[in-house]
Amino acid sequence: MKKVVLTFVLSVIVLGIQAQEVLVGGDFKMYFDNKEFGDNTFAVPGVDIQSGTDFAARLAPVIGVRWEEKNALFFGADMVKYFGSQESNFMSEVKPIVYYQFQTPKIKAAAGIFTRDLMHDEDYSTAFFSEAERFNHNRINGVLAQYNGQRNSYVEFVCDWEGMYSEISREKFRILLAGRHYLNKFYYGFNYSMFHFAGKKENSTSQVGKGADENVVDLQLLNPCIGVKFNAFFDFDIKLGALITAQRDRSYGHKWETPCMGEFAFKMSRWGITLDERLYVGQNIHPFFHGHTLDDGTVINYGRELYPAESFFRTTENIYNRTALYYRRSFFKDTVSVRAEFVAHYDGTALGTQQMLVVGVKLLKSVYNSKNHK
């Protein structure tokens, strides 16, 4: 371990000497998320009880070197502590961050292990990723390519390799595509996810459920949308969209399942306070959540490993309504952000509530520049 740390330090020093600029920064986030979903039909004991409180802090310090103004190499660590956890007196998780970034005013590309804030994450509906998933799955392992045009228009591609084929993990990777094009007040765009959820290597020491995990699931989700943004004392954002899926469990039938939902979103905000209303009408878009029961009684549960979205999209009543009221502001030249949110979820069977508080700090400072020797 000492050799690894020494090699890392020497590499940074050498690169820093050769670089035009040395950058030091860090990303801190305190995440509080209290969920009360017990009365909803999806809260199946032992399978998907989401009620409870997530309370954690994350610190991701980085050091980077930049050359030729467009190229940068970053090294760092993603450190998380779940409050009250007993697995460690120090940190619950410590994972590496290391990536190359190319950036111009319009083009951004990254390769390696980087944080998801490099992508346009907020444009992805909770039908793709729940709030808890975004916090817990903070690192992208793969590549990003992004083009940013005028009026905040953009298109991006992301490949995230989430699991390696082994005895403890399935092979799985996700392709993400997204884009928005703004025309004065109107805009249109899309978000797309293709998730390849493959098999796990058999454990040679166990005969229980042998071969049960050697199956492959293909999951595609497309969310096209059109909308309008305008100001009439409040800032309004009104959007129509659809959640279109194509899903196939290859080991248990090659037929594609295509459940879909319609989407209506209405947002109004002023003084940092926002009312965000989202209505989804249609079928359960998580048909394989409970997996399969084999002839020998072995149960294969896919659960949230396959569907990291909000569980309310598994509604049996063809409706899901999400109403959020939140306060969000940034301070000190956008280095500090605060978000306090109350959310009411209705899935046609019961009302679930959620309270969130997120405090973030994001810094990146140049500590040396060869042009001015500072």
PAMAR-231902 format. One record per residue (C-alpha): residue in three letters; chain; x, y, z. Coordinates in Angstrom, 3 decimals, padded with zeros to 6 digits. Example, Ala and Ser with C-alpha at 12.3 -4.5 7.8 and 13.67 -1.06 7.14 Angstrom:
<pts>
Ala,A,012.300,-004.500,007.800 $
Ser,A,013.670,-001.060,007.140 $
</pts>
This chain:
<pts>
Met,A,000.000,000.000,000.000 $
Lys,A,002.877,002.377,000.840 $
Lys,A,004.422,001.720,-002.590 $
Val,A,001.126,002.559,-004.282 $
Val,A,000.788,005.829,-002.353 $
Leu,A,004.424,006.753,-003.048 $
Thr,A,004.023,006.021,-006.766 $
Phe,A,000.859,008.142,-006.847 $
Val,A,002.570,011.093,-005.107 $
Leu,A,005.628,010.927,-007.377 $
Ser,A,003.416,010.728,-010.479 $
Val,A,001.503,013.834,-009.389 $
Ile,A,004.755,015.706,-008.724 $
Val,A,006.204,014.797,-012.126 $
Leu,A,003.013,015.697,-013.952 $
Gly,A,002.746,018.915,-011.947 $
Ile,A,006.258,019.948,-012.994 $
Gln,A,005.455,019.311,-016.662 $
Ala,A,001.954,020.813,-016.529 $
Gln,A,000.995,024.388,-017.267 $
Glu,A,-001.445,024.457,-014.349 $
Val,A,-002.044,022.558,-011.117 $
Leu,A,-005.606,022.337,-009.766 $
Val,A,-006.807,021.381,-006.302 $
Gly,A,-010.433,020.927,-005.372 $
Gly,A,-013.054,018.982,-003.550 $
Asp,A,-016.731,018.103,-003.610 $
Phe,A,-018.605,017.784,-000.303 $
Lys,A,-022.220,016.728,000.134 $
Met,A,-024.354,016.049,003.196 $
Tyr,A,-027.385,013.978,002.216 $
Phe,A,-030.509,013.495,004.388 $
Asp,A,-033.420,011.538,002.912 $
Asn,A,-036.330,010.385,005.079 $
Lys,A,-038.862,008.115,003.311 $
Glu,A,-042.248,006.989,004.629 $
Phe,A,-043.626,004.568,002.034 $
Gly,A,-044.950,001.716,004.201 $
Asp,A,-048.596,001.939,003.086 $
Asn,A,-047.869,001.689,-000.628 $
Thr,A,-048.372,-001.649,-002.388 $
Phe,A,-044.790,-001.885,-003.678 $
Ala,A,-043.365,-001.997,-000.110 $
Val,A,-043.028,-005.797,-000.004 $
Pro,A,-041.388,-007.030,003.243 $
Gly,A,-037.914,-008.404,002.621 $
Val,A,-037.866,-007.308,-001.020 $
Asp,A,-038.307,-003.568,-001.451 $
Ile,A,-038.999,-001.731,001.798 $
Gln,A,-037.746,001.769,001.069 $
Ser,A,-039.136,003.427,004.180 $
Gly,A,-036.423,004.708,006.481 $
Thr,A,-033.767,007.368,006.604 $
Asp,A,-030.571,007.732,004.589 $
Phe,A,-028.167,010.119,006.323 $
Ala,A,-024.626,010.386,005.040 $
Ala,A,-021.757,012.668,004.089 $
Arg,A,-019.509,012.453,001.049 $
Leu,A,-016.124,014.066,000.446 $
Ala,A,-014.348,013.778,-002.900 $
Pro,A,-010.999,015.615,-002.861 $
Val,A,-009.136,015.820,-006.188 $
Ile,A,-005.853,017.121,-007.524 $
Gly,A,-005.417,017.774,-011.222 $
Val,A,-002.890,018.905,-013.789 $
Arg,A,-003.873,020.843,-016.906 $
Trp,A,-001.855,021.397,-020.073 $
Glu,A,-002.462,023.031,-023.445 $
Glu,A,-005.526,024.647,-021.795 $
Lys,A,-007.848,021.852,-022.956 $
Asn,A,-006.373,018.715,-021.362 $
Ala,A,-006.517,017.730,-017.696 $
Leu,A,-005.773,014.654,-015.601 $
Phe,A,-007.445,014.281,-012.210 $
Phe,A,-006.680,012.004,-009.241 $
Gly,A,-008.791,011.731,-006.107 $
Ala,A,-010.964,009.627,-003.812 $
Asp,A,-014.684,009.277,-003.219 $
Met,A,-015.179,008.894,000.551 $
Val,A,-018.589,008.224,002.105 $
Lys,A,-019.672,007.867,005.716 $
Tyr,A,-023.200,006.618,006.453 $
Phe,A,-024.091,008.142,009.808 $
Gly,A,-024.543,005.559,012.535 $
Ser,A,-022.930,002.733,010.545 $
Gln,A,-020.621,000.443,012.505 $
Glu,A,-018.587,-001.224,009.762 $
Ser,A,-015.779,001.306,010.177 $
Asn,A,-014.734,003.996,012.615 $
Phe,A,-013.351,006.002,009.692 $
Met,A,-015.301,005.765,006.422 $
Ser,A,-018.011,003.441,005.143 $
Glu,A,-016.549,003.489,001.615 $
Val,A,-013.375,004.831,000.009 $
Lys,A,-013.137,004.457,-003.781 $
Pro,A,-010.801,005.972,-006.387 $
Ile,A,-011.438,008.831,-008.804 $
Val,A,-009.039,009.012,-011.747 $
Tyr,A,-009.854,010.363,-015.190 $
Tyr,A,-008.676,012.320,-018.206 $
Gln,A,-010.771,015.301,-019.333 $
Phe,A,-010.748,017.260,-022.576 $
Gln,A,-012.734,020.485,-022.487 $
Thr,A,-013.400,023.451,-024.765 $
Pro,A,-016.293,025.941,-024.607 $
Lys,A,-018.455,023.496,-026.595 $
Ile,A,-016.866,020.050,-026.229 $
Lys,A,-016.380,018.016,-023.073 $
Ala,A,-015.016,014.462,-022.936 $
Ala,A,-013.902,012.290,-020.038 $
Ala,A,-012.482,008.786,-019.699 $
Gly,A,-011.812,006.822,-016.515 $
Ile,A,-013.602,006.975,-013.156 $
Phe,A,-015.350,010.333,-012.743 $
Thr,A,-018.271,011.786,-010.792 $
Arg,A,-021.717,011.948,-012.344 $
Asp,A,-021.922,015.746,-012.042 $
Leu,A,-019.963,015.963,-015.320 $
Met,A,-023.122,014.804,-017.129 $
His,A,-026.523,016.535,-017.360 $
Asp,A,-027.811,014.370,-014.536 $
Glu,A,-030.799,016.504,-013.519 $
Asp,A,-032.488,016.062,-016.911 $
Tyr,A,-032.897,012.337,-016.224 $
Ser,A,-036.299,011.563,-014.709 $
Thr,A,-036.530,009.537,-011.503 $
Ala,A,-037.799,006.813,-013.853 $
Phe,A,-034.099,006.337,-014.641 $
Phe,A,-032.492,006.925,-011.221 $
Ser,A,-033.970,007.599,-007.804 $
Glu,A,-032.498,010.340,-005.619 $
Ala,A,-030.871,007.715,-003.387 $
Glu,A,-029.328,005.982,-006.421 $
Arg,A,-027.781,009.252,-007.598 $
Phe,A,-026.118,009.745,-004.223 $
Asn,A,-024.977,006.151,-003.711 $
His,A,-023.854,005.607,-007.314 $
Asn,A,-021.815,008.782,-007.552 $
Arg,A,-019.016,007.494,-009.822 $
Ile,A,-019.220,006.696,-013.520 $
Asn,A,-016.786,004.014,-014.724 $
Gly,A,-016.272,004.533,-018.427 $
Val,A,-016.481,007.420,-020.876 $
Leu,A,-018.434,010.626,-021.494 $
Ala,A,-018.732,012.711,-024.663 $
Gln,A,-020.704,015.945,-024.653 $
Tyr,A,-021.445,018.788,-027.070 $
Asn,A,-022.858,022.034,-025.634 $
Gly,A,-024.429,024.487,-028.044 $
Gln,A,-026.244,027.802,-027.783 $
Arg,A,-029.066,028.513,-025.311 $
Asn,A,-028.082,025.562,-023.102 $
Ser,A,-028.710,023.072,-025.915 $
Tyr,A,-026.619,019.926,-025.680 $
Val,A,-026.226,016.277,-026.611 $
Glu,A,-024.246,013.713,-024.614 $
Phe,A,-023.176,010.066,-024.564 $
Val,A,-022.172,008.110,-021.446 $
Cys,A,-021.041,004.511,-020.992 $
Asp,A,-020.983,003.278,-017.382 $
Trp,A,-019.542,-000.194,-016.686 $
Glu,A,-021.310,-001.091,-013.434 $
Gly,A,-020.275,-004.705,-012.816 $
Met,A,-017.604,-007.241,-013.761 $
Tyr,A,-018.432,-010.881,-014.502 $
Ser,A,-017.372,-012.749,-011.331 $
Glu,A,-018.664,-014.905,-008.495 $
Ile,A,-019.786,-011.827,-006.537 $
Ser,A,-021.094,-009.592,-009.312 $
Arg,A,-023.076,-009.748,-012.521 $
Glu,A,-021.626,-008.319,-015.698 $
Lys,A,-023.574,-005.147,-016.336 $
Phe,A,-023.127,-001.905,-018.228 $
Arg,A,-025.344,001.041,-019.110 $
Ile,A,-025.378,003.257,-022.210 $
Leu,A,-026.910,006.699,-021.684 $
Leu,A,-027.859,009.232,-024.357 $
Ala,A,-029.463,012.610,-023.761 $
Gly,A,-030.098,015.870,-025.547 $
Arg,A,-031.991,019.156,-025.401 $
His,A,-032.537,021.771,-028.111 $
Tyr,A,-033.951,025.163,-027.124 $
Leu,A,-035.856,027.411,-029.541 $
Asn,A,-036.608,030.637,-027.686 $
Lys,A,-039.275,029.553,-025.168 $
Phe,A,-039.810,026.087,-026.602 $
Tyr,A,-037.578,023.041,-026.356 $
Tyr,A,-037.520,019.379,-027.209 $
Gly,A,-035.254,016.532,-026.244 $
Phe,A,-034.843,012.991,-025.021 $
Asn,A,-033.159,010.724,-022.475 $
Tyr,A,-032.302,007.117,-023.265 $
Ser,A,-030.862,004.221,-021.274 $
Met,A,-029.796,000.804,-022.524 $
Phe,A,-028.916,-001.510,-019.626 $
His,A,-027.223,-004.868,-020.268 $
Phe,A,-027.802,-006.973,-017.133 $
Ala,A,-025.861,-010.178,-017.700 $
Gly,A,-024.899,-013.267,-015.711 $
Lys,A,-022.781,-014.014,-012.671 $
Lys,A,-020.084,-016.691,-012.556 $
Glu,A,-021.127,-019.846,-010.710 $
Asn,A,-019.673,-020.366,-007.252 $
Ser,A,-017.895,-023.720,-007.455 $
Thr,A,-018.295,-024.317,-003.698 $
Ser,A,-022.075,-024.041,-003.729 $
Gln,A,-024.675,-026.210,-005.418 $
Val,A,-027.663,-024.150,-004.303 $
Gly,A,-029.344,-022.542,-007.270 $
Lys,A,-026.546,-023.675,-009.571 $
Gly,A,-026.785,-021.856,-012.877 $
Ala,A,-029.630,-019.657,-011.640 $
Asp,A,-027.724,-016.410,-012.216 $
Glu,A,-026.477,-017.289,-015.711 $
Asn,A,-029.227,-015.279,-017.372 $
Val,A,-029.302,-012.013,-019.304 $
Val,A,-031.832,-009.189,-019.181 $
Asp,A,-031.977,-006.396,-021.778 $
Leu,A,-033.626,-003.192,-020.611 $
Gln,A,-034.199,-000.095,-022.746 $
Leu,A,-035.934,003.098,-021.638 $
Leu,A,-036.630,006.121,-023.861 $
Asn,A,-038.033,009.411,-022.552 $
Pro,A,-038.790,011.866,-025.412 $
Cys,A,-040.246,015.232,-024.410 $
Ile,A,-041.384,018.638,-025.638 $
Gly,A,-041.814,021.674,-023.426 $
Val,A,-042.039,025.410,-022.967 $
Lys,A,-040.326,027.736,-020.504 $
Phe,A,-041.544,031.293,-019.862 $
Asn,A,-041.869,033.943,-017.158 $
Ala,A,-045.143,035.431,-015.923 $
Phe,A,-044.168,036.682,-012.446 $
Phe,A,-043.203,033.042,-011.773 $
Asp,A,-040.799,031.032,-013.927 $
Phe,A,-042.804,028.262,-015.602 $
Asp,A,-041.648,025.002,-017.197 $
Ile,A,-044.383,022.835,-018.737 $
Lys,A,-043.443,019.542,-020.372 $
Leu,A,-045.109,016.583,-022.092 $
Gly,A,-043.285,013.300,-022.519 $
Ala,A,-043.440,009.529,-022.546 $
Leu,A,-041.622,006.629,-020.883 $
Ile,A,-041.224,003.958,-023.567 $
Thr,A,-039.595,000.663,-022.590 $
Ala,A,-038.468,-002.523,-024.327 $
Gln,A,-037.448,-005.326,-021.932 $
Arg,A,-036.465,-008.954,-022.420 $
Asp,A,-035.386,-011.699,-020.039 $
Arg,A,-033.507,-013.998,-022.409 $
Ser,A,-033.390,-017.027,-020.106 $
Tyr,A,-037.124,-017.040,-019.405 $
Gly,A,-038.612,-016.165,-022.766 $
His,A,-037.292,-014.090,-025.670 $
Lys,A,-040.459,-012.051,-026.020 $
Trp,A,-040.019,-008.307,-025.593 $
Glu,A,-042.189,-006.629,-022.960 $
Thr,A,-043.100,-003.028,-023.869 $
Pro,A,-044.897,-001.299,-020.961 $
Cys,A,-045.151,002.491,-021.373 $
Met,A,-046.311,005.577,-019.483 $
Gly,A,-047.308,009.101,-020.476 $
Glu,A,-045.713,012.027,-018.650 $
Phe,A,-046.971,015.512,-017.757 $
Ala,A,-044.706,017.881,-015.807 $
Phe,A,-045.530,021.331,-014.474 $
Lys,A,-043.007,023.491,-012.638 $
Met,A,-043.296,027.034,-011.261 $
Ser,A,-040.640,028.827,-009.220 $
Arg,A,-039.656,032.142,-007.671 $
Trp,A,-037.294,033.294,-004.912 $
Gly,A,-035.646,029.866,-004.946 $
Ile,A,-038.930,028.106,-004.082 $
Thr,A,-040.276,025.620,-006.656 $
Leu,A,-043.466,023.602,-007.025 $
Asp,A,-042.757,020.579,-009.229 $
Glu,A,-045.760,018.471,-010.264 $
Arg,A,-045.292,015.283,-012.320 $
Leu,A,-048.068,012.952,-013.422 $
Tyr,A,-047.409,009.550,-015.012 $
Val,A,-050.214,007.428,-016.464 $
Gly,A,-049.747,003.940,-017.886 $
Gln,A,-048.463,000.454,-017.151 $
Asn,A,-046.020,-000.951,-014.622 $
Ile,A,-042.632,-000.359,-016.283 $
His,A,-040.770,-002.728,-013.890 $
Pro,A,-042.305,-006.064,-014.953 $
Phe,A,-039.253,-008.177,-013.988 $
Phe,A,-038.690,-006.635,-010.562 $
His,A,-039.573,-009.830,-008.660 $
Gly,A,-037.631,-012.004,-011.092 $
His,A,-038.543,-015.689,-011.399 $
Thr,A,-039.069,-018.834,-009.362 $
Leu,A,-037.345,-021.902,-010.832 $
Asp,A,-038.752,-025.436,-010.869 $
Asp,A,-036.541,-026.395,-007.897 $
Gly,A,-037.925,-023.509,-005.848 $
Thr,A,-034.912,-021.224,-006.311 $
Val,A,-035.998,-017.577,-006.476 $
Ile,A,-034.105,-015.137,-008.689 $
Asn,A,-034.765,-011.585,-007.507 $
Tyr,A,-033.663,-008.731,-009.763 $
Gly,A,-035.064,-005.926,-007.629 $
Arg,A,-033.339,-002.575,-007.508 $
Glu,A,-030.179,-003.982,-009.062 $
Leu,A,-032.103,-004.060,-012.348 $
Tyr,A,-034.406,-001.109,-011.667 $
Pro,A,-032.606,001.748,-009.815 $
Ala,A,-035.545,004.112,-010.417 $
Glu,A,-038.265,005.155,-007.970 $
Ser,A,-040.357,002.095,-007.103 $
Phe,A,-043.600,004.018,-007.697 $
Phe,A,-043.196,003.352,-011.418 $
Arg,A,-044.220,-000.207,-010.510 $
Thr,A,-047.760,001.010,-009.827 $
Thr,A,-050.574,-001.515,-010.288 $
Glu,A,-053.206,001.225,-010.667 $
Asn,A,-051.851,002.786,-013.878 $
Ile,A,-051.087,006.104,-012.185 $
Tyr,A,-048.231,007.732,-010.320 $
Asn,A,-048.282,011.344,-009.138 $
Arg,A,-045.173,013.036,-007.720 $
Thr,A,-045.579,016.468,-006.099 $
Ala,A,-042.479,018.210,-004.800 $
Leu,A,-042.078,021.542,-003.022 $
Tyr,A,-038.480,022.603,-002.549 $
Tyr,A,-036.154,025.480,-001.793 $
Arg,A,-032.868,025.542,-003.675 $
Arg,A,-030.241,028.280,-003.641 $
Ser,A,-026.529,028.705,-004.278 $
Phe,A,-024.241,031.039,-002.340 $
Phe,A,-020.676,032.395,-002.405 $
Lys,A,-020.276,032.397,-006.179 $
Asp,A,-022.057,029.026,-006.538 $
Thr,A,-019.555,027.201,-004.313 $
Val,A,-022.174,026.376,-001.640 $
Ser,A,-025.640,024.991,-002.408 $
Val,A,-028.644,024.174,-000.217 $
Arg,A,-031.681,022.122,-001.156 $
Ala,A,-034.628,021.415,001.191 $
Glu,A,-037.460,019.368,-000.320 $
Phe,A,-040.776,017.789,000.621 $
Val,A,-042.189,015.195,-001.793 $
Ala,A,-045.593,013.469,-001.856 $
His,A,-045.861,010.249,-003.910 $
Tyr,A,-049.230,008.726,-004.846 $
Asp,A,-049.332,005.389,-006.711 $
Gly,A,-053.115,004.831,-006.770 $
Thr,A,-053.065,002.818,-003.516 $
Ala,A,-051.633,005.123,-000.837 $
Leu,A,-049.716,008.325,-000.219 $
Gly,A,-045.996,008.131,000.522 $
Thr,A,-043.997,011.105,001.750 $
Gln,A,-040.331,012.033,001.581 $
Gln,A,-038.279,014.809,003.185 $
Met,A,-034.814,015.724,001.933 $
Leu,A,-032.020,018.093,002.887 $
Val,A,-028.857,018.311,000.784 $
Val,A,-025.975,020.676,001.509 $
Gly,A,-023.161,020.797,-001.036 $
Val,A,-019.792,022.493,-001.440 $
Lys,A,-017.868,022.407,-004.724 $
Leu,A,-014.402,023.936,-005.128 $
Leu,A,-011.733,023.795,-007.824 $
Lys,A,-008.838,026.250,-007.587 $
Ser,A,-005.676,026.784,-009.594 $
Val,A,-002.702,026.688,-007.206 $
Tyr,A,000.041,027.004,-009.843 $
Asn,A,000.143,028.425,-013.346 $
Ser,A,003.363,028.327,-015.348 $
Lys,A,002.369,031.373,-017.360 $
Asn,A,002.460,033.690,-014.372 $
His,A,004.489,031.417,-012.018 $
Lys,A,001.805,031.601,-009.335 $
</pts>
